[in-house]
């Protein structure tokens, strides 16, 4: 059975305000976000577990958006230190940590984007797999699952990356709006290779330009993705960015 949750919201200044809304909407969990200073401060103050218990709500954790596990090792090592810190702080209440699959540096020539990681793929994929394994070991040590999320506007070479990550038994988060902006690269991939999805980020999107819209404001067949999430017994974050959009989206999603 899927669990339905909301992202931590920028409009609030404390985790408890998010939990009040989550409780009002009858949600199962909240995805905390390390990009927000108030998330980091409250985790470091060790107050989050008691708040989750108070509202009877679970939590997952979104790692830093820019954390690129395929980057130079000195850079990745710094992120792994942060991962260890917050996985340790979240042990006992964080169920899952979500990390981005980053397309990496780009060189634009005559208006065409050229991806360094694609040109240097063999070195890149070795770094990526090695470092995601290190990240997964950190998470597992603290009894937390790790999932890898697709970002928006990902390049075609990512199909090859997914094949290599799948061979190494990683678990994934499927962001359907990001995939729409990327011309359905992930959706096309899973038509012939099944990915083990443990988390979904569901929001509406349109025109290959906009996502994180309230359900009904875009063109996505959200019900199709809900069925896929149910098949995987996944955590589902209704990843809209403001409370007004959650008030619209949650009842629509539950009634699909």
PyMOL commands that set and color helices and strands:
alter all, ss='L'
color gray80, all
select helices_A, chain A and resi 15-24+37-44+48-55+73-90+116-119+121-141+158-167+176-181+185-189+222-232+243-254
alter helices_A, ss='H'
color red, helices_A
select strands_A, chain A and resi 3-7+29-33+58-62+94-101+106-109+112-115+145-150+172-175+197-202+204-206+210-213+235-238
alter strands_A, ss='S'
color yellow, strands_A
deselect
rebuild
show_as cartoon
